[in-house]
Amino acid sequence: MSVSRSIAVMGGGSWATALAKLLLNNCERIHWYMRRDDRIEDFKRLGHNPAYLTDVEFDVSRIDFSSDINKVCTEADVLLLVMPSPYFKSHIEKITVDISGKTVVSAVKGIVPDDNQIVSDFMVEHFGIDPEHMLVVSGPCHAEEVALGRPSFLTVGCHNPRIGEEVCNMLAGRTARTITSTDVEGIEYAAVLKNVYAIAAGIVHGMKGGDNFMAMLVSNAIREMERFVDTACPRPRCICDSVYLGDLLVTAYSRFSRNHNFGSIIGKGYSVSTARMEMEQTAEGYYGTRCMHEINKRYGVDMPILDAVYDILYCRAKAERAIRALGATFI
């Protein structure tokens, strides 16, 4: 499917690489912002991202690379934000050109640090983005499975159905199914919370807690997620939809899940600092846990799983003791 509007991928990690591959199925050319010039030069020379998903080949003649974020923002109509949340502000604060008239799509899987805001709220507040032109995209969709050509499922959250369908068409393809939803804020919060719950699932796996315990954890996690999003973003939704339950399941169970693997290291008895050092890529849930803990102070939702993970990561609670105590709250 041919797409006329120009789109920029903003970020150089595995998720950015996977989404860029999908975009090039439908777009003649894309812009691609990467922070490091050496990575760009290696990408052009090798024909693939030198650091992430290195088996995914690209026709680099169809990509306009740049390390100048303002140049990319000026030239593209649609900005697809795919930076890891801990580094989001360090990138986005470099933007000095007016982007208020752009369509912005967030694929950031976390909260803006320090501000404790979801990305859509941050972009509307700080850059004047029209809420109807502020979209989000979420899974269930692992970057690694996109690279392997396996079926992938994406939901585009949008307040304007026409723009939502346009972004869906940019990402859809033989192995990628896309649908739209009007629950922009709920999708963003769910994308953060599922990473927190995946850490808990990883801890259970690492401590050999068993399948029965894991099933109870995940079933309670989806109810906890529902309580929060229904309180923070009240609107009709079905928590069993793929963008909520499906994304939680794949993140909690998959061997590709960084957050699960991070939690698994902790569950085996290693310290949080050791687990962080062992991770080659960012475990978004580590940062998301603290942000969501702070955000929930405003709402007061009963969130025992979030609280337990927070205590383990930030208050030096013993993982096995905290998880066993958590099990007593399960219904």
Disulfide bonds with the S-S distance in Angstrom:
none
